[in-house]
Amino acid sequence: SGDYPRYQWTRNQVAITGATGPAYTPPALTLADSGAVYGVIVYNGAGLVFSQGAVLTVAALVAPTVTQQPANVTIAPGLPANLCMAFGGTPPFTVMMQRWDGTQWAAVGSFPIASTGGFCTSTPNLQLADNGAQFRFIANNGAATEATTNAVTVTVAAPPPPVSRLALVANSSANTLSILRADPGTGALTAIGSTGAGAFPYAVAITPNGLFAFVTNLVGNNVSSYSIDAATGAVALVGISVNSVNPYGIAMDPLGRFTWVANYSASTVSAYSINGATGQLAAVGSPVATGLLPYAVAAHPSGNYVYVANELGNSVSAFSVNTSTGALTLLAGTIVNSVFRPHAITVHPSGRFVFVAENGGSSIAAFRVNASTGVLSAPSYVNTGTSPTAVAVHPNGQFVYVTTSRGVSTFSVNGSTGALTEIGSPLAAGSAPAGLAIDATGAHLYVTDQGSSSTSGFSIDATTGALTSLGAAVSTGRGPVGIAVTP
């Protein structure tokens, strides 16, 4: 500061010719320039002052390499293909997605990656005509060479014959599990039976192959395991795990190998391995500490991370997953006071965003996921109305659905930021909507209503996200909360 200051920049205490402005940008640097000390002399008629020296470090630029190749995938028509990979070298990278057009690799788009490690990205939505499409990815960081992944093939499978799915509903006040049949064409529900559950059954999870279901029993302090015969509608108890304390939420490994359960009053989360032949659960080590009073759990689609919403901790705990055992390790960077009394959590199909229903804050918090570490960034929020209880993402990733006292609301998803925008007005779903589930095709959505002890069904317009009621609600046992649908 002072009158009419003048500047002279120095390198290793030698004046740099022509460097007499308030800022200085050196010419192109090489490794030989590493360790050079830069400074500036500022002077006017009243005197001069020397800055402290700044030591320049020139790091060697390591060209990118592919450390994890993307894999071939099969999807249904109208959905994007989620492709996961990893690059080594010096970040950041610019990654280009290319598609083979029959004669050459054509650019589809590009995006930045800030660090090394695994990440997932999505292709545009693909149709039956895109069956056999090939994609590859090229990473560039300014080095002399780029890194190109193997080409992957996306199989777009013709829709299978209509499947008659089952919806399983946990009736918290009746200690039962309702079994509902979904019409393969319309999605409309019909009650076909029930089976016993533990004390105060709350949440339901079903393995990806549809053969087993797991129900948390909040007062029973255990998790019930069931076998499922979707053809006959038979659901039979096959085992009970006792390694839980007031279990609330439950999450399923995307490959069906593990499940994770929030132990509410113990403020821990338990990991279980699933016996693929019998459906029996086996505890994986000891429960791991979470925030205060964990309520809901969600698994990342890569299977590498698990997220726990802590009701009185007002936070979301992030864990890495040992993909061999299912064991969890707490990640650094939990954002305290980021959500108010969260009651539900889900992860976007791309793995890039986590959405949390703030039952106390009457909003949905949208977190961004660090693709390399799984750590969450500070969220954005959107108002939902009073006391949201459940949240789910459409399989195409374009829409989020939330149950509140107003009914079920629809939100569009900003694919770049994860920000939500409400579409239209909420639709009625009973007097006390509690849980919700979307079937694997994204064609139908179901909402449990504790007030009327029933479950409502809606069809989904995959283009607009709009919901249309499937008619009268179907009766369940008393106090239905959790719901899950077989694939």
N, C-alpha and C positions, 0 to 999 in steps of 0.2 A: 504494500500500500504506500501512498505518498504521491507527490506531484510528478507527473510525467515520468513514470518509471521506464527504464530501459533494461534490456535483457541480453545476456550472453551465455549461451549453453556451452558446457564443457564435456569432454570425454576423457576420462583418466587424467583430470585436472589440466587438460589442454583445450584451448578455445576451439570451437567448431566453426569453421568459416561459414558466414552467412546465417548462422543459427541465432537470430537476434529477436525472435518473437516471443510472445508469452507462452507458446506451446512449441514442442519440437517432436517431429516424427523422423526417426532415423531411416536411412535407406535400407534396402533388403539386407537381412542379417544372415549370417552363417554360424555354424557351431564355433568357429574361431572367435566370434564376438562374445561368447558366453563369459561372464565375469567382468565385463567392462562396467565402469562406474560413471554414471551420468549425473550432472549437477547443473545448476544455473546460478549466475551472478545477477542480482537485481540492483540497479543503482539509479540515482538522480543527483541533482546538485547538492543534496544534503548528505550524501554518503552512499555506501553500498552494503549489501548483505549476501552471504553465501548460503545456498540451500544445503541440506544434508545430501550426501551422495546416495544414488539409487543404483543398486547392483542389478545388472541385466542377466537373466538366465535364458539361454537358448537351448531348448530341449530338442533332442533328436525326434523327428517325426517318423513314427512307425506305421508303415503301410497297413491298411486293413487286411484281415484274414477272416475266413469263415470258421467259427468255432462250434457252431451248431447248425446243421443243415435243416431246412424246412422239409416236412414230410407230405406225401400224397394224402389227400383227404377226399371224403365222400360227403356230399351235402344234398339236401332236398331242393327242388326248384324254388327260386325266389329268394334264396338266402345268400349271404356272402360266405366265402371260404375264409376261415381263420387260420393263418399260417404263422408259425413260430420259428424263430431262428436266433442266432447270436453272432456278433462280430467281435474280433479282437483288434488290437492296434491302438493308435492314439485318437481318442474322441475329441470333438464331436464328429459324427459322420452324416453325410447326406446319402440316404438310401433311395434308390430308384426301383420301382416295381415295373417289370416289363412282362408283356404277354406275346406269345408266338402267334403271328397272324397267318402262318402258312408259308411265308417267304422270308420273314425277318422278325427280330424281336422289336416290338413297338412299345414305347413308353406309355404306362398307364397313369403314373403320377410319382411324386417323390415326397419325402418327409424327413425331418431331422431326427437323429438319435443322439442323445447327449452323453451316453456312457456305454461302456462295454457291458456284456451280459445279455441274457435272453430277453426277447420281447416278442409280442404278437401283433400282427396287423391283419386287416381284412381286405379282401378283394371287393370290387363292386358286386351287387347282387347278380347272381347267375341263374340262367334258365336252362331248360332241357337242351336248347340249341347250343349251349356252351359246354355240353358234356365233353370231357377230354381236353378242356382248355389247359394250357401250360403257362406257368408263371415262373419267373426267376427274379432275383434281387441283386442289385449292384451297390456296394458301399464305397464311398469316396471320402477321403479326408484331406485332399490336397497333395497327397504323396504321389510319387511317380506311377504307382500301380494301384489298381482297384481290386476289390474282392467280389467275386461273382458266385452266388450260390448255385447248387444243382437246380435244374428245372424240376418243378413239381407238377403233377397232373391232378386236376380237380375233376372228380367224377360227379356229375349231376344225375342222381338216380331218379328214374321215373317214380311217380308216387306209387307206393305199394297199395294193395287192396285195402279198403277201409278197415281199420282196426277197432275193435270194440275195447275201449279202455275202461279201467276202473279208477274211480276217485275214492280215496280213503280219508275219512274225516274223524279227527280226535274229538270226542265229546267229553269235555272236562268235568261236567257235573253228573254225567251218567256212568263214567268209568268204562266207556265202550268205544269201539272203533266202527263207525258206519261204513258199509260197503255200497257204493253207488256205481251203476253201470252207465257209461256214456254212449249214446247212440253213435255208431261209426259215421253216419252221414251228417246228422244235425248237431250232434254234441249234447243233446238234451239228456238230463240225468233221470235215472230210475233207481229207487232204493231196492236192493236185492237181499240185504241182510245186515248183520252186525256180529261182532265178536267181542269178547272181553278184553279189557286193557287194565293197566295198573291204576293206582290212585291218582286222579286228576291228570289224565293224559293231555298233552299240550301240543307238541309239534310232531310232524310226520315227515320222513324222508324215504325215498324209494331208490333202489339201485338202478343204474342206467339200463340194465337188461330186464328190469321189471320183475325180477324173481323174488325179491325180498323187500320188506318194509320195516322201518324202525320207528318207534314211538317213545318220546320222552314222557315219563310219569313224574310230575312235579312233586307230589306229596309222597308217592311211592319210592322216591329216591332210586329209580332204576330206569332202564331202557328196555322195552319189549321188542323182540325180534319176531317177524312173521314171514312165512312163506306165502307166495301169491301164485294162484293159477288163474290167469286172466281169462282163459277160455271158459272155465266153469264158474268163476267168481269166488272160488274158495280161498279164504285167508285163514291161515292156521298159525297159532303161537308155536315158535320153535325154541325160544330161549329168553332169559332175562339176565341183563347185566346189572351188577350191583355197585359198580365203581363210579357212582354219581351222587351228588348232593343237591336236591331240588333242581333237577335238570329242566331247563327251559328250551332254548333253541337247539337245533341240530342241523348239521351240514353234511353233504355227501361229496366224497371224492369224485371227480369227473369220470374216473375209470372204475368206480365201484369197489375199490380196494379198502377204503377206510371211511370212517365217519367220525365227526367231532361234535361234542356236546358241551353246552354252557352250563356249568354248575353254579346256580344263582347265588345261594347264600354262602357258598364257599369261596366265591370270587375266583374260580378256576375254570379251565377248559380241559376236558378229557379227550384223549384220542383212542380209537378202537380200530383194530383190524377186523375185516369181515371174511369169514370163511365162505369162499365162493360156492362151495358145495352144499353147505347146510344153512347159511345165514347167521350162524352163531357169531357173537361178538367176543373179542378178546382185548382186554385193556393193553394199551401200549405205554409202558412206563407209568409214572405218577402224573396226576393232573398238574397243569402248568398255570401259574398265576396270571390273572387278567386284571382289568380295572375292577372297580367296585360294582358288584351285583351284575354280572354279565347276563344279557337277556337273549341275544340272537347271534347266530353264527352264519357265515357264508364262506364258500370256497372259491378261489380263483379258477377260471376255466383251464389254466395251464396245470393245475394241481400243485403248484409250487408255493402257494400262500393261502392262509386262512385269516379271516377278519372277524373280530368279536365286538359287538356293540354292548357297551357297559352302561346299564341304566342309571345308576347313581354315580358312576365315575364320569358321566357326561363325556364319554370319549369312545374311540374305536381303537382296539389293540390289534396290531398286525403281527403275524407269525410266519416264519418260513417253515416249509414242510420237508421233512426227510422223506423223499419219495420212495424209499425202500421200506420204511417202517411206519410212516404216518406220524412220527413224533414231531412235536412243534417246538420252535425256538422263537422267543420274543424278539422282534426287530426293534431297533432304536427308532426314535422319532415319533412316538405317540403324541398326538396333538390334544392337549388337555382342554376341557371346556369347549370342544368343537361342536358338540351336539347336546341337546337338552332332553334327558330321559329317553334315549333311543329304544325303540321296541322292535325294529325290523331292519334287516340289512340284506342287500343283494349286490352281485357283481355283474357288470355289463358283459355280454358275450365276447367282446373283443378283449376283455381284461384290462381296459384302459381306465375305467371308472368304477367307483363304489358308491351306491346310493343308500342312504340311511334315513329311516322314518323317525322323526323327532316327535314322540308322543307328547312330550311336555312343551315343545316349541312350535307345534302345529306347522311343520314344514318338512321338506325333504332336503337333506344335505348331500351335495354331489362332490365327492373327492376324486382327484386325479391320482392314478397309480403310476409310480416310477417303474418303467418297464424292466429296468435292470435289477432293482432292489426290492420291489413290492411295497416300498414305503409310500404312505399317503401324503398328499399336499393339502394345504388349507382349503376347506370346501367353499363352494357357493351354495346359496339357499334359494328355495322357492316356496311360497306359502301354499299350503294344501287345505286349509280349513282345520277345524278342531280335531285334535288327537288322532293323527294317522297311526294305524295299527299294523299295516302290512304293505309291502312294496315288492313289485316283480317287474322284470324287463322282458319285453317281447323277444323271441328268438332272433328276429332280424335286427335287433339292437336299435330300432328307430323310435320305440315308444316305451314309456314307463307307466305302470298302473299302481294306484295307491288307494287303499281303503281308509276312510275317515268316517266321522259321524254324519257327513253329508252323503255318503255312498261310495261309489268307486269313481275315481277321477283318472283322466288320461292326460299324459304329458308327452310332447315330442322331445327328442334328445338331440342336442347339438353334437354332431359327430366329432367335432374338433375339441370342444371344451367340456362336454358332458352336461352343460347347462340345460335346464328343463324349462319348457314353456307349456302352460296348460292349454289343452284343446277342448273347447266347448265347456259344457257344464257337467257336474257329477250326475251319475245315474243312480237311482235308488237301489239299495241292496239290503233291505231290511232295516231294523231299528238300531242294531248294534253290530255292524260289519266287523269281522275279526281277522280272518285269514283269507289269502287268495292264492290261486295257482293257475298257471297257463299250461295247456297241453303242449307236447313236444312239437307239434306242427305249427303252433301259434294261431290255430283257428278258433280256439275256445278258451274262455276265462271263467273261473268259478270262485265264488265268494261265500264264506261261511258267515252266518248271522247268529250271534249268541242270543239276541233278543227273542227271535222267533224259533230258535232251534231248527234251523233249516239251511239249505245251501242253494244259491242262485247261480244260473248259468248265463253266459253271454257269448255271442259270436263276435269275432274280431275281423274288421276289415284291414287286411295286411298293408294296404296302400295308405289309408288315412288314419288307421289306429282306432277308428270309431267302434263303439260297442253297441250291440243290439241284443235286447233281452231274449232269452230262449223260452220265456213263459214263466209259469208259476214256479215258485221255489219248491224244493223237495225236502220233506221232513227228515231230520236226523235224530240222534239222541240229544239230551239236554246239554246246552252250553258248548256247541261246536266251536272249535278254535282252529287248530292246524288242519291243513288239507294238502294232499299230494296226489298226482295223477300218474298212472303207469304210462310208459313210453309207447 
